[in-house]
Amino acid sequence: MTANLGTSVELGPYDIAEDVRGIKNIFVNIFFIGEAQPGGKWVLVDAGTPSGADPIRQKARELFGENNPPQAIVLTHGHFDHAGSLESLLKEWGDVPIYAHPLELPYLQGKSHYPPPDPAVGGGAMAYMSWMFPTSPYNFGDRVRAISENDTIPELPDWRVIHTPGHAPGHISLFRESDRALIAGDAFTNTNQNSAVAVMTQKEELHGPPAYFTFDWEASKRSIQKLAALNPTAAGTGHGKAIHGIQLPQLLEDLIHNFEKREVPKGGRYVKQPAHTDEQGIVDMPPPVSFHVARALGIGLIVGTVLFLFGSGRKR
């Protein structure tokens, strides 16, 4: 699927290019790759939260017409907010191939939980409530096909797969050389995902991955360096609005330069020692760091309700 070089179409806040459209599902973004036309071929990138199936179906019908499932579904990683609606979507769409990195397969084939979130990182209510976020594996069996770094997905021949671990073991990003378009997943974000206020207002500022779910900070920095070296000029992230312009590489360089100071938490479970994983899942983890459960519970319940109502009530 190549970029549409014809008549210019106005892009929405989560759109990367004319043929790479995005929507926000409560607090995470989903992308649709393909020229918008009834019956057109298209690919879905990520599957949103467990309650996100209906908005995804609605956007797909709007872009590509009725009864037109995607050719494939690509998962940047398998966290609950990126794969949560996949099972529901597959019930309607049938035998659609799913692609993920080999190091994500344990969490998508029922073999292992993810390393647990780390509410001790602080930084806002989203982080404090993260202890409630699910880490149980999905089990899509052999329907998930393994893709490795620099592999080409048959349904996306113009896009390059880039392994960008740190936030998740098998996290990937997608890059298209022809227009320097990047789908970064959670390798970096364009809002402060630790903060509920920033999540609700979608305040635009470049950050590293959501801290509460990042298990290897050194790997995370290396992944951002890898993406910055591509000199992207348009990027869609898993959280926050899309970014456009020749200033994007410089913004990424600034993020890298200040990474330890601004992004790495001062405390937390994985700051000094990462979790270790392999093709079977978790190998070992550092011990948890205590945090104030009562305060986190109160904040989490309140903010979770507000976020659900806020996200569900928005027109997409």
Buried (B, 14 or more C-beta within 10 A) or exposed (E): BEBBEEEEEEBEEBBBBBBBBBBBBBBBBBBBBBBBEEEBBBBBBBBBBBBBBEBBBEBBEEBBEEEBBBBBBBBBBBBBBBBBBBBBBBEEBEEBBBBBBBBBBBBBBEBBEBBBBBBBBBBBBBBBBBBEBBBEBBEBEEBBBBBEEEBEBEBBEBBBBBBBBBBBBBBBBBBBEEBBBBBBBBBBBBBBBBBBEBBBEBBBEBBBBBBBBBBBBEBBBBBBBBBBEBEBBBBBBBBBBBBBEEEBBEBBBBBBEEBEEEBBBEEBBBBEEBBBBEBEBBEEBBEEBEBEEEEBBBBBEEBBEBBBEBBEEEEE
